[in-house]
């Protein structure tokens, strides 16, 4: 069965190996054809074509069926391994398509991670989809948004979006008020009232403010500065930090005051006092889900669907 050196060789196909295995394992062309759901003549033709392609005789024919040649016996183990590997890949991809297996990379800003909703969402997703490898990281809002645009992240949860690049979907999940964070020995923090009066912006006019650096998360603080401007107040910015958690640490150290989402109330409880902002109705500290519009992978779809469902339940439970 020698083939010319100039005869082009076509790559072996898994389909051909399946034909070979069916004949090798049954020992009969007729039985193998029934197993494969095809007619005997086309199967015989496929086996002859495979032998010609490999330039070896794989079977000897006799009255009762077929018998493997030495070359066929050598091919048998390799064919089983290759077909088995392909079957395993197909099963794996089927699990991925069904959302039973895969990888999902999710990032949060520090203030979003501080909300009770976030760990609840992660626990619920892990419980429902244990086969999904959930990769979690923390980034500021600007870096998080950029990573999703670049495809390094699948999803993120932040507060007020810093930008809205085309191709991204931003879904508000929850809304919450803000709190003024004051050093615990600040005059506005002192008092014995069980329900202290809200702090007005004018009372903070001379205070040193600690804000998240504008490239990192300008959304909430841009809205705060705009509100100050409406009231004729030009706040003194004493420090700009990468994350709200860092800002609260500086408040605890007495460096200045800040404005944070209400869900962060309780961080550094012995060093930071939290008060309502009189004009707080004008400021919203939402939790916002972001992902690529074109990313319709099963894991992403399951996470975003669960996030929306969980947010509706969370909001209803707090009414």
VOLO-479722 format. One record per residue: x, y, z of N, C-alpha, C in turn; residue in three letters. Coordinates in pm, whole numbers, plus 50000, padded with zeros to 5 digits. Layout:
<mifis>
XYZXYZXYZALA/...
</mifis>
This chain:
<mifis>
500834987950000500005000050000500865012550000UNK/501985011649934502915022849934502325034549858UNK/502455046449918501955058649854503125066749805UNK/502915074149698503955082649642504355093349742UNK/505655096549742506145107049832505505120449800UNK/505025121849675504425134549634502935135249665UNK/502375123849712500945123549741500665131549868UNK/499825141749861499575149649982498825141450086UNK/499245142950211498595135950322497675145650395UNK/496445141450413495495149650484495545146450633UNK/495345156250718495375153650862494305143450901UNK/494655135250998493735125051047492565131751118UNK/491375126651102490185132151166489705122651274UNK/489155128351380488615120251490487515111151438UNK/486745116051343485685107951284486235094851227UNK/487375095651161487975083651104488395073751212UNK/488915079251322489315070551433488105063851497UNK/486995070851502485775064651556485325053051467UNK/485415054951335485085043951243486005032051269UNK/487295034851279488265024151301487965016651431UNK/487695023951540487435017551670486185008751665UNK/485155013551597483925005651589484184992251522UNK/484964992151414485274979551344486204970951429UNK/487204977351490488174969751570487504963251690UNK/486554970151754485944965051876484834954951849UNK/484214955751733483144946151702483664934551618UNK/484724936851544485274926551458484464923951333UNK/483444932351309482594930451191482164943951136UNK/482274945351006481874957850941480384960350960UNK/479564949650945478114951250956477714956051094UNK/478234949651198477904953451336478404967451367UNK/479604970451319480164983851343479294994451276UNK/478814991651155477965001251085476675003651161UNK/476104993251219474884994851299475155003551421UNK/476315001151485476655009251603476785024051566UNK/477355026551450477595040251406476375046651342UNK/475355038651315474155044051251474365047351105UNK/475145038951034475395041450893475325028350816UNK/475385029050684475345017150601476735010750593UNK/476734997650561478004990350554478934995250443UNK/478454997450320479375001550213480135014550243UNK/479455025050290480215037250320481265034950428UNK/480955026450529481935023850635483145016350578UNK/482905006250493484014998950430484875008550349UNK/484225017850281484955027650201485805036650291UNK/485265040450406486015049050498487235041750554UNK/487085028950585488225021250638489315019850532UNK/488915017050407489905016050300490625029450280UNK/489875040350290490465053650273491455056550386UNK/491125052150509492035054150622493325046250604UNK/493185033950557494365025750533495245032050424UNK/494605037250322495365043650215496055056350267UNK/495375063650351495935075950405497145073150494UNK/497045062350575498145058750665499195050050597UNK/498855044850480499765036350403500105023450479UNK/499115018050551499275005350621497964997550611UNK/498064984550625496864976250632496474975150779UNK/495264978950813494804978650952494054965950986UNK/493404959950887492604947850910492924937250804UNK/492794924850848492714913950751491274909250750UNK/490744906450633489354902250621489274887050613UNK/488304881550679488044867250668486534865150665UNK/486114852650656484694849550635483814854550748UNK/484334854550870483494858350985483644872951024UNK/484484880350956484624894550990486014899850961UNK/486564906651059487874912851042488754909851162UNK/490084910751138491054908851245492094919851232UNK/492544925251345493534935951341494884930651295UNK/495544938151211496944935151179497814940551292UNK/499124938451283500024944051385499934959351387UNK/499854965251270499714979951262498384984451323UNK/497324976651296496014980051353496024979051503UNK/496724968851557496804967251703497534979051766UNK/498584983851698499304995651750498435008051747UNK/497645009451643496755021051632495635020651734UNK/495215008751775494045007251862494195015351991UNK/495315013452062495495020452189495565035552170UNK/496285039652065496395054052040495045060052002UNK/494275052751921492955057651880492035059052000UNK/492075049352090491245050052211491635062252297UNK/492945064552309493395075952389492945089152326UNK/493145090352194492795102952128491295105352133UNK/490505095252100489045096852102488565099452245UNK/489185092752342488825095152481489105109452522UNK/490245114952479490575128852511489585138452447UNK/489235135752321488265144352252486905143752321UNK/486485131652360485215130252431485235137952562UNK/486385137552632486505144752760486395159852738UNK/487025164752630486935179052599485505182852566UNK/484815174352490483425177352455482545177552579UNK/482775168052671481995168052796482285180552878UNK/483565184352883483945196352957483275208752899UNK/483315210152767482715221852704481195221952722UNK/480595209952724479155209252749478835214352890UNK/479695210752986479495215653124479675230753131UNK/480665235753056480875250253053479655257152993UNK/479145251652883477975257652817476755257652907UNK/476655247452993475525246353085475755253953215UNK/476945260053229477245267453351477635258753468UNK/478015246253442478415237353550479905238153580UNK/480645244453490482095244853506482605257153432UNK/483695262853480484275274353412485005283453509UNK/485265295653463485995305453542485285318953530UNK/485225326053641484605339253642485465348453726UNK/485945359253667486755369053740485885381253772UNK/485805384353901484965395353949485805404354039UNK/485635417454024486335426954110485335436354175UNK/485735441654290484905451054364485755462854407UNK/485145474454419485815485354487485725482654637UNK/486575489054716486605486254859485275489954926UNK/484655500854880483395504754941482255495354900UNK/482315489954778481305480254737481465467254815UNK/482715463354840482965451154915482515452455060UNK/482455464855112482055466955251480545465355271UNK/479775465655163478325464155174477985449455200UNK/477045447055290476675433355327476175425455206UNK/475645432455107475125425754989476205417954915UNK/477415423554911478485417654830478885403754875UNK/479245401655003479565387855044478375378555035UNK/477165383655054475975375255039475845370354896UNK/476115379354800476045375554659477095365054625UNK/478305366954675479375357354647479055343654706UNK/478565343454829478205330554892477105323654813UNK/476115331254770474995325354695475485319754561UNK/476385326954495476885322054366477705309454384UNK/478565309254485479385297254511478505285354543UNK/477455287554621476575276554661475835270754541UNK/475435279354449474665274754332475535269254221UNK/476765274354212477615270754098479005267154148UNK/479065256154220480325251954282481395248654180UNK/481015245154058481995241753955482645253753890UNK/482165265753918482745277853860483875282653950UNK/485055284153892486205289453966486055304653974UNK/485725309554093485445323754111486725330854156UNK/487235339654070488425347454101488005361454145UNK/488395365454267487935377954325489115387254348UNK/488945399854316489985409754340489355423054378UNK/490205432054429489745445354467490505455654385UNK/489785464954324490385475454243489645488454266UNK/490275499654235489505511954237488605512354114UNK/487655521354113486615521254010487185523253870UNK/488195531953858488765534553725489485522253672UNK/490305515953756491045504053713490095492553684UNK/489055491253766488075480653746487395482153610UNK/486955494153580486285496653452487225493853335UNK/488455498253347489435496053239489705481153220UNK/489785473553330490055459253321488915451853251UNK/487685456153274486555449653207486565453053058UNK/486855465553024486955469252883488015460852812UNK/489155458752881490285451552822490075436352822UNK/489025431552890488765417252894489525409853002UNK/490195417153093490915410553203489965406553315UNK/488805412553319487765409353417486465406553344UNK/485635398053404484305395653348483285405753401UNK/483285407753534482265416153596482895424353708UNK/482195434653748482635442553861481445448953930UNK/481645452554057480645460154131481345472254190UNK/480845483854158481415496354207480275505454254UNK/480645517454291479625526954335479155535254215UNK/479505547954213479125556554100480165554553989UNK/479755550653868480725548553760481565560953735UNK/482865558853712483765570053684483715573853538UNK/483345564353456483195566553311482285555653259UNK/481745557953142480835548053080481315545152939UNK/482395537352927482905534152794481865526552712UNK/481865528552581480925520952496481215506052506UNK/480155498252501480305483752508480135478152648UNK/480025486752748479815482052885478365484452927UNK/477865475353010476505476553064476625479853211UNK/475995490753255475985494853395474575493153450UNK/474435484853552473125482053610473115485853758UNK/472355496153798472245499253941471555487754014UNK/472185482654118471615471654195470885476754317UNK/471555485154397470985490354520471335505154534UNK/470515512254607470775526354636470835527954788UNK/471715536754835471805539154978472265553455004UNK/471945558655121472365572355154473845572755193UNK/474315584955221475705586755262475765590655409UNK/476955589855464477215594055601478455602955603UNK/478425612655692479625620555718480465612955819UNK/481725610655787482645603655877483515614055946UNK/483485614056079484205623956159485115617056259UNK/486255623056293487025617656406486135617356530UNK/486255607156611485335605356724485395616856824UNK/486495624556827486585635856921486225649156855UNK/485695648756735485305660856665484075666956733UNK/484005680156744482845686456810481505682056752UNK/481415679856621480165675556560479845660956592UNK/480835653756643480605639756676480225637856822UNK/480445648256904480175647057046478705649557074UNK/478255644657181476855646357220476275633457271UNK/475285634457356474695622757419473385618357354UNK/472945625457254471665622157192471735608457126UNK/470695600557146470645587357084470465588556933UNK/469895599656892469715602056747470235616056715UNK/471545617156693472145630356669471535637156548UNK/471535650256550471005657756437471935656356317UNK/471365656856197472215656056077473195667756072UNK/474305665356007475325675755988475045682755855UNK/475025696055858474805703755736476135706655667UNK/476075708355538477295711155462477995723655512UNK/477225733855549477845746355594478665744255720UNK/478295733855798479075730955918480425724555885UNK/480565720055764481805713655722482655722655634UNK/482205734955614482865744055519484345745855548UNK/484725746255675486125748755711486895735955740UNK/486265724555723486905711955759487835706955648UNK/488925700355686489775693755585489105680855538UNK/488895679855407488205668255350489215657855302UNK/488845645355319489615634155264488755627855156UNK/489235627955033488475622954919489265612154846UNK/488545603654777489205593754692489765600954569UNK/491005597754535491685604254423490835603654298UNK/490765614454226489835615554114490015604754008UNK/491225600953969491315590053870490795576753923UNK/490735575254055490315562454112488815560954124UNK/488145570654184486695569554203486085583254219UNK/486045591254114485525604754129484025605854139UNK/483305595054109481855596054097481165602254216UNK/481215595554331480545600354451481095613854493UNK/482405615454490483005627754538482835639254440UNK/482745636154312482425646554215481035652054243UNK/480105643254277478745647654311478755655754440UNK/479585651654536479695659054662480235673154637UNK/481305674054556481885687154529480895695954452UNK/480125690054362479115697754289478045703054386UNK/477655694754483476665698954582477215710254668UNK/478495709354705479125720054783479115733154704UNK/479415732154576479445744154493478075750554485UNK/477035742254478475665747654476475375755654602UNK/475975751654714475735758554842476785769154870UNK/477595772254770478595782754787479745778654877UNK/480015765854884481075760854973482225755454888UNK/483435759554924484625754254858485425746254960UNK/485185733254964485855725255067487365724655046UNK/488075724255158489525722655154489845707755150UNK/490475703155043490815688955029492195686755092UNK/492205680055206493455677755279494225665855226UNK/493505655955172494175643955122493305637155018UNK/493965631554918493295623054819493915609254829UNK/493065599054839493535585354862493035576254750UNK/493565564154746493175554554641491825548154670UNK/491525545854799490325538354836489645544654957UNK/488335542354966487575547855078488055542255211UNK/488465529555212488965523555336490165531355388UNK/491045535455299492195543455339491735556855392UNK/490745562755326490215575455373489675574455514UNK/488955563555545488415561955681489525560055783UNK/490615553855742491765552455833492345566155866UNK/492365575055766492855588555792491885596455878UNK/490585594355859489605600655947489835595856090UNK/490045582956108490295577356241491545583356303UNK/492515587156219493755593156269493615608056294UNK/492435613756266492205627856293492665637256183UNK/492935631956063493445640355954492355649355897UNK/491125644655898490055652555841488735645055845UNK/487785649555762486455643455756486245637855616UNK/485235629355601484925623855470483445620955460UNK/483005617355341481625613255317481675599655251UNK/480965589855309481055575955261479655569955254UNK/479495558955183478195552155181477815547455321UNK/476515547155348476035543455482476455529455522UNK/476645520555427477015506855461478415505855520UNK/479225516555509480555516355567480535521055713UNK/479385525255758479245529455898479605517655989UNK/480445520156084480875509456174482335505756156UNK/482955510156048484395507856030485155517256122UNK/486115512156194486845519556298485865525756398UNK/484995517856457483915523456541484405531256663UNK/485595528356714486095535356833486805548356798UNK/487055550356668487795562356629487055571156531UNK/485965565956472485215573556372483755574056413UNK/483165586056406481735587656429481065590556295UNK/479875585056279479155586556153477875594256178UNK/477645604356096476455612656110475755613955974UNK/474435615555980473685617855857474035631655801UNK/473955633155671474205645955606472855652355575UNK/472675664455618471385671155601470985671755454UNK/471945673955369471665674655225471875661055157UNK/471895650655235472235637355185471265631855083UNK/470035636955083469065632054985469515634854843UNK/470435644454827470935647954694472085638854651UNK/472595630954743473735622354712473305607754721UNK/473645600054620473325585754617474615577854612UNK/474685567354692475855558454691475385544754646UNK/475165542954516474595530354468475635519354463UNK/475145507154449475985496054407475655493654260UNK/476675493854175476465492954031477205480853975UNK/476475472553903477045460853837477495464953697UNK/478695460553658479205463953525479795451453459UNK/479535450053330480105439153251480045443053104UNK/480715435353019480705438352876479385433652814UNK/478835441852728477575438352662477725426052576UNK/478895424352512479095413252421479455400252494UNK/479705401152624480105389252700478855381552742UNK/478485371752662477275363952689477605349952736UNK/478815348152789479195335152844478245330952954UNK/478075317952968477105312853064477415317353207UNK/478695317153247479055320953383478725335653409UNK/479015344353311478705358553326477195360653336UNK/476455353853251474995355153252474415350653386UNK/474925339553438474415334553566474735344253679UNK/475935350053677476305359453784475475372153777UNK/475335377853658474575390253647473095388053678UNK/472535376753635471135373653667470955372253818UNK/471875365053882471775363054026471935376254100UNK/472845384854054473045397854118471765406154115UNK/471095406254001469855414153989468755408254078UNK/468625394954078467615388454162467885391054310UNK/469155389554351469515391554491469295405954533UNK/469565415454443469375429554475467885432654495UNK/467035426654412465595428954430465135423454564UNK/465615411554600465225405754730465765414254845UNK/466995418954832467605427054938466825439954958UNK/466475446454848465735459054857464355456954918UNK/463695445954879462355442954932462425440155082UNK/463445432855125463565429255265463805441355355UNK/464355452055300464685463955382463565474255381UNK/462485471355309461365481055308460545479955436UNK/
</mifis>
